[in-house]
């Protein structure tokens, strides 16, 4: 529903231009996706979303990424590009291929970035969640990527060499670490990310790996917007349709 002059809630879908898309990978797969754009103006920056582990239900509609697409084009003038990596499926459909354990998905990420560049989307940032953060760290340090935001990074697949490459790039790297995360908590995240001296670790009190609950979602979305379009921060909590 679209809320007008009312509090933004978990189910709120704010106005946007929502375009279904198909990404073509270098190895010939079609990936299902969607691009959400501000309804009445050009975006000032772009989020390319990388979802959680598809073998555990992760997909482009995983709630934190879906809420980013539902709100941030209207609240922060952001373009939000979401897609199902190979073998993943959602209500929009299933992407071709099979799960590649974070290796073959390199081609999926490259296809998404190439699409964003080809249609002229500005200032492309990666927004990874859980497994998606591993893809960002391993494969997302590309010339057309401005920086990366990592929500609940497990830091299991990404190597020290991957982190050192991000350090050498100087590109912004922001890690949103739930205080009660199941895999990586703030103190350990700070230790692991010392290889990227400029990396910023944001500890989120009382949050968990899955970012369940509207308070946790609002914190995450605000931290994202604070880096990607600070002019729109803090985010409004009510929507009044002009």
N, C-alpha and C positions, 0 to 999 in steps of 0.2 A: 504494500500500500504506500501511497505518497502522503506524507503527513504535512498539513498546511497550518502553520501557526501553532504547532504542537511539539511536544518533546520527541526527539529522535530516539527510536527504540530499535530493538534487535531486528524487527521485521521491516523497518523503514526502507523504502526504495525511493531515492530522490531523483528528480528529472535528469536525464542524460540522453545523448545519442548512443544507442547500443547497436553495434554492428557485428553480426556473426562473421567469422572468418575461418579460413583454412590455411594453415602453414604447411609449406612443402619443405621437407628436409633434404639434405644432400644425398641421403641414401634412398630417396623416393617414397617416403611416407607422408601421408596427409594427417595433420594434427588439428583437432577441433579447438576453436577458440572464440573469444569475444573481445571486442575493443569498445570500451565505454569512454565517451568524450563529453566535455561540458556541453550543455544543451544550446547555449547561445553565444559562445565565444571560443576562441582557440585555446588549447591547453598551454600552460606555462612549463609543464614538465610531465614526465611519463614514468609510470611504474610498470615494469614487466614482472609479472607474478610467477613464482615458482612454487608449486604446491607440495604438501607433505607426501609421504611414502605411498605410492599407489597400491602396493600390496597390503596396506593396512587402511585402505579407504581414502587415501589422499587423492584430491582431484581439484580442478579449477574452481569448483563450488565449495571447497573447504571454507568454513564460515568466516574466518578472518579475512581471507582474500575476497570472498563474495561481498562482505560488508564494505571493504575498501572500494570495490567497484560500484556498490549501491550508493555510496555517500560522497566519495572524494571528488568525482567530477563536478558535483554541485557545490560542495563546501570549500574546495581548495583548488579548483580549476586544473585538476590533474587528468591526464589520460591514463586509463588503467587497462592494461592488456593482460588477459588471463588465457591459459590454454591447458589442455590435457596433454601431458607428456605421453610418449609412446606406450600403448597398452592401457592407458588410464581412460576412465569413462565418467560421465556426469549426465545430468538431464539434457545437456546440449548434444550429447552423442559421444561416441568412443573414438579415440585416436587409433590409427593403425599401428601395427607393430606389437612388440612384446617388451616387457620391462627389461631394462638393460643394466640394472644395479648401479646406476649413476655414471656409467661409462658411455654407453650409446646415447644417453640423454644429452651429451655434449652437442650433438647435431640438432637436437630440439631447441636448446637454448640459442644456438647460433642462428637458427631459422627465425626465432622470435625477434631477436635483435635486428636481424637483416630486414625483416618485415617492418619493424618500427622505423628504421632508417629510410626504407624505400618510400614510405608514405609521409615522410617529413615530420614525424613526431619529435618534439624537442626534449633535450636534457633527459636521456634515458637512464633510469635507475633500476637496479634489480631489487625486488622484494621477495626474499626467500623465507619459507617457513619450514622448519624441521629438515626433512630430506631436501627440500628446495634450497636451503642454505648451503648444503654440500655442493649442489650443482653450481650455485653462485660462486663459491670459493674455488672450486676446481676448474670451472670452465668460463666463468663470467668476467674475467679480467681482460676485456676486449677494448679496442680503441674507441668504439662508439658507446661504451658504458661509462657513465660519469661516476658511479659509486654503487655500493650495495648496502642494503639493510637486511639484517639477519634476525629473524624472530625464532627464538628457541633453537639455536644451532646445537646439534649433538656433537659436532666436531669429531666424527668417527671416520668418515671417508676422506675428508680433506687432509692433505699431508702438510708437513712443515714446509715443504717446498712451495706448496700453494700459498700458504700464509706469507712466506718470504717474498713471493712474487707480488702480492698485494702491498706489502711493505715498500717494495721498490717502486711500485706504480705511484704511490702517494695519494691514490684515490680514496675518498671517504669510505670508511667501513664502520658501520654502526651495528652493534649487537644488542638486541633487546632480550634480556635474560630474566625469565621468571624466577622469583625468589624460591619457589617450591617446584622447580622444574624436575622432571623425572630423570633427566640425562646429564644436564650440565647446569650447575648453579653459579651465581655471580662470582664467588671467589675463585673457583676453578676456571671460569671463563676468562677472568683477568689474567690468570697465570698462563693459560694456553695462548691467549692473544698477545702476549708480550712480544711475540715475533713481528707484530704489526704495531710499532710504537705509536702511530697516530690513530689506531683503532679506538673507538669509544664504546665502552660497556655501560649499558643502562640497566641497572637492577630494578625490577618491577615488583614492588611489595605485594605479597599474597597471591600473585599470579602463578598459574601452572602452565605446563607445556602446551596444553590445548587452548589456552586463552579463553576459557569458558567464563561467561558472564559479561554483561555490558560494561561494568567498570574496567575490566581488563582490556576489552576491545577498545574502549575510548582512550585509554592510556596508550595503547599500541598505535592507534591511528594518529593521535596527536604527536607522538614521537616521530612518526614517519613524516608527517606534514611539516613538522618543525625543521627538518633537514632539507626536504625537497622543495617546499614553498613556504618559507617562514612568514611571508606576508599574510598567509591564511591561518596562522597559528595564534591563539588556540582555536580549535574548531568550535563552531556553534553547536549547542546542544538542542536547539529548536530550529525548525524550518518554517519560514514564512515565504510562501511563493509570491514573487512579485508579479 
